[in-house]
Amino acid sequence: KIEAAREPLLVSFLYSTILNHKNLESALAFHLANRLASASMDSIQLMNLILEALEGSEEFRRSLRADMIAVRDRDPACTCLPDVFLHFKGFHALQSYRVANFLWRNQRKTLAHYVQSQMSQSFQIDIHPNATLKSGIMLDHGTGVVIGETAVVGYNCSILHHVTLGGSGKRGVERHPKIGDGVLLGAGSTILGNIHIGEGTQVGAGTLVIDNLPPKSVAVGVPAKIIGTYKEEAQPSQTMNQVGSRDSENTFTLDPGIMDGI
């Protein structure tokens, strides 16, 4: 209400999107439906579909809240929770995936693919409905993120723009990466095949990963090379420190052999 009073041009938008709704689920269904609507399915139909998914899945309702808090806590450009809800397309795409995943798990696969297609067109983010994404995930910026059918992303991960979790292999097999809890995937990183990225790992921007990475490792390069490890208490996906600082040196140990041959 404070923002509505401060910005008269946004009064109608803020009331219709947030203030007129009885709970977070109702507001999300309205807002997301308007973002995903098209000539083939209007916003009322989509709103009812999203509400059905939210009402039918307690996990979805919990994840919605954890995802919002993740963005607020980790993105320095975010000033408050309403910012996340109203304007952050990575968050919108993630909730669209959760709708599609609900449909997929209930054998409504054609409709799930429709939601996926609309998500891709609206947000430039493509997540297969059968992928497994836990809660507390932040898609920062989000543009160009691709997550394949058998990929798994653990709790409290942070994924920047143009990240690919791509497949290697034929249909009917586990062919996409498995990302552990608390992993930070830098912008433009590509992880291919049915490999495992250990929890608390950081993958640097532009890195190509084609082999398993152990927990708490820091990997950069093409192909990826481990350059160090985080101490047990470090949480790279929470601190979002991608270039190093005095603070990060307290939680990071550089591989002493990394300078060999340079």
C-alpha positions in Angstrom: 0.0 0.0 0.0 2.9 2.3 0.7 4.3 1.8 -2.8 0.8 2.2 -4.3 0.5 5.6 -2.6 4.0 6.6 -3.7 3.5 5.6 -7.4 -0.1 6.4 -8.6 0.6 4.9 -12.1 1.1 1.5 -10.4 -2.0 1.6 -8.2 -4.1 -0.6 -10.4 -1.3 -3.0 -11.0 -0.4 -3.4 -7.4 -4.0 -3.8 -6.2 -4.9 -6.4 -9.0 -1.7 -8.3 -8.5 -1.2 -8.3 -4.8 -3.5 -6.3 -2.6 -6.8 -7.7 -3.8 -5.8 -11.3 -3.1 -6.4 -13.3 0.1 -3.1 -15.2 0.1 0.2 -15.6 -1.8 -1.1 -18.5 -3.8 -4.0 -16.6 -5.3 -1.7 -13.6 -6.1 0.8 -15.9 -7.8 -1.8 -17.6 -9.9 -3.2 -14.3 -11.1 0.2 -12.7 -11.8 1.8 -15.8 -13.5 -1.3 -16.4 -15.6 -1.1 -12.9 -17.0 2.6 -13.5 -17.8 1.9 -16.8 -19.6 -1.4 -16.1 -21.3 -1.7 -16.4 -25.1 -4.3 -16.6 -27.8 -4.6 -20.4 -27.3 -5.2 -20.2 -23.5 -6.4 -17.1 -21.7 -5.4 -15.9 -18.3 -8.5 -17.2 -16.5 -7.9 -20.7 -17.7 -4.2 -20.5 -16.7 -5.0 -19.0 -13.3 -7.3 -21.9 -12.5 -4.7 -24.4 -13.7 -2.0 -22.7 -11.5 -4.3 -22.7 -8.5 -5.0 -26.4 -9.0 -1.3 -27.1 -8.9 -0.8 -25.0 -5.8 -3.8 -26.5 -4.0 -2.7 -30.0 -5.0 0.9 -29.8 -3.9 2.1 -28.8 -0.4 5.6 -29.1 -1.7 4.9 -26.5 -4.4 3.5 -24.1 -1.7 6.6 -24.5 0.5 9.0 -24.2 -2.5 7.3 -21.0 -3.6 8.1 -19.3 -0.3 11.6 -20.7 -0.1 12.4 -19.5 -3.7 11.2 -16.0 -2.9 13.4 -15.8 0.2 16.4 -17.2 -1.7 16.2 -14.3 -4.2 15.7 -11.6 -1.5 18.6 -12.9 0.5 21.1 -13.5 -2.3 20.5 -10.9 -5.0 21.9 -7.5 -3.9 19.7 -5.8 -6.6 16.6 -7.0 -4.8 15.2 -4.6 -2.1 12.2 -6.6 -0.9 10.0 -9.6 -1.4 7.4 -7.8 -3.5 10.2 -7.0 -6.0 10.9 -10.7 -6.3 7.2 -11.6 -6.7 6.4 -8.8 -9.2 9.5 -8.4 -11.4 12.1 -11.2 -11.3 11.6 -13.4 -14.3 13.9 -16.1 -13.0 11.4 -16.5 -10.1 8.5 -16.5 -12.5 10.0 -19.2 -14.7 10.8 -21.4 -11.7 7.2 -21.2 -10.5 6.0 -21.9 -14.1 8.2 -25.0 -14.0 6.6 -26.1 -10.7 3.2 -25.9 -12.4 4.4 -28.0 -15.3 6.1 -30.5 -13.0 2.8 -31.0 -11.1 1.0 -31.7 -14.4 3.7 -34.0 -15.6 3.6 -36.1 -12.4 -0.1 -36.3 -12.8 0.2 -37.7 -16.3 -1.0 -34.5 -18.0 2.1 -34.4 -20.1 0.8 -32.5 -23.2 -0.5 -29.7 -20.9 2.8 -29.7 -19.1 4.7 -29.2 -22.3 2.3 -26.4 -23.2 3.2 -24.6 -20.0 6.9 -25.3 -20.6 6.6 -23.8 -24.1 4.9 -20.6 -22.8 7.6 -20.3 -20.1 10.3 -20.5 -22.7 8.6 -17.9 -24.9 7.8 -15.5 -22.1 11.0 -15.7 -20.0 13.7 -17.2 -22.4 14.2 -19.9 -19.8 13.6 -23.6 -20.7 13.1 -26.2 -17.9 11.8 -29.6 -18.8 8.7 -30.5 -16.7 10.3 -33.9 -15.7 13.4 -32.3 -14.3 13.7 -32.3 -10.5 14.3 -28.9 -8.9 14.3 -28.7 -5.1 13.4 -25.6 -3.1 15.4 -22.4 -2.2 16.7 -22.0 -5.8 17.6 -18.7 -7.3 17.7 -18.2 -11.1 19.6 -14.9 -11.2 18.7 -13.0 -14.4 17.7 -16.3 -15.9 17.9 -15.6 -19.6 19.2 -18.5 -21.6 19.0 -21.1 -18.7 18.3 -24.6 -20.1 17.7 -27.6 -17.8 17.0 -31.0 -19.3 14.6 -33.8 -18.7 16.5 -36.0 -16.2 18.5 -33.2 -14.5 18.4 -32.8 -10.7 19.1 -29.5 -8.9 19.5 -29.7 -5.1 18.3 -27.4 -2.4 19.5 -23.8 -2.1 21.4 -23.6 -5.4 22.1 -20.4 -7.3 22.1 -20.5 -11.1 23.1 -17.5 -13.2 22.1 -16.7 -16.8 23.0 -18.9 -19.8 23.7 -22.0 -17.7 23.0 -25.3 -19.5 22.4 -28.6 -17.8 22.5 -30.6 -21.0 22.1 -34.3 -21.9 24.4 -36.9 -23.3 22.9 -40.2 -24.4 19.7 -41.7 -25.8 16.1 -41.5 -24.8 15.0 -43.5 -21.7 18.3 -43.2 -19.7 19.6 -40.8 -17.1 21.5 -38.4 -19.3 21.5 -35.0 -17.5 23.6 -33.6 -14.6 22.8 -34.1 -10.9 23.6 -30.9 -9.0 24.1 -31.2 -5.2 22.7 -28.9 -2.5 24.2 -25.4 -2.2 25.9 -25.3 -5.6 26.7 -22.0 -7.4 26.7 -22.2 -11.2 28.3 -19.2 -12.8 27.1 -17.4 -15.9 27.5 -19.3 -19.1 28.6 -22.5 -17.5 27.7 -25.8 -19.2 27.4 -29.1 -17.5 26.9 -32.1 -19.8 25.9 -35.7 -19.2 24.9 -37.8 -16.3 27.5 -36.5 -13.9 27.4 -35.4 -10.3 28.4 -31.9 -9.0 29.1 -32.3 -5.3 27.3 -30.1 -2.7 28.7 -26.7 -1.9 30.7 -26.6 -5.2 31.3 -23.5 -7.3 31.5 -23.7 -11.1 33.0 -20.5 -12.6 31.5 -18.5 -15.4 32.0 -20.0 -18.8 33.2 -23.3 -17.5 32.5 -26.6 -19.4 32.0 -29.6 -17.0 32.0 -33.1 -18.4 33.2 -35.1 -15.3 32.1 -35.4 -11.7 33.2 -32.7 -9.3 33.7 -33.4 -5.6 31.9 -31.5 -2.9 33.2 -28.1 -1.9 35.4 -27.8 -5.0 35.9 -24.7 -7.2 36.2 -25.4 -10.9 36.9 -23.2 -13.9 38.0 -23.5 -17.5 37.3 -25.5 -20.6 37.3 -28.3 -19.8 36.8 -27.7 -16.1 39.8 -27.9 -13.8 39.6 -27.8 -10.0 41.6 -24.9 -8.7 40.7 -25.1 -5.0 38.3 -26.2 -2.3 36.0 -24.5 0.1 36.2 -25.0 3.8 33.4 -26.9 5.4 31.5 -23.8 6.6 31.5 -22.0 3.2 28.3 -21.6 1.3 29.1 -20.3 -2.2 25.5 -20.3 -3.4 24.5 -18.0 -0.5 27.4 -15.5 -0.6 27.4 -15.3 -4.5 31.1 -14.3 -4.4 32.3 -15.2 -7.9 35.6 -13.3 -8.3 37.3 -13.6 -4.9 37.8 -11.2 -2.0 39.5 -11.0 1.3 36.3 -12.4 2.9 36.3 -15.4 0.4 40.0 -16.1 1.2 38.9 -17.1 4.7 36.8 -19.9 3.3 38.7 -21.0 0.2 42.0 -22.9 -0.2 43.8 -22.6 -3.5 45.3 -25.7 -5.0 49.1 -25.3 -4.6 49.7 -27.0 -8.0 47.4 -24.8 -10.0 50.2 -22.5 -11.1 52.3 -25.4 -12.5 52.9 -24.9 -16.2 51.8 -21.3 -16.2 
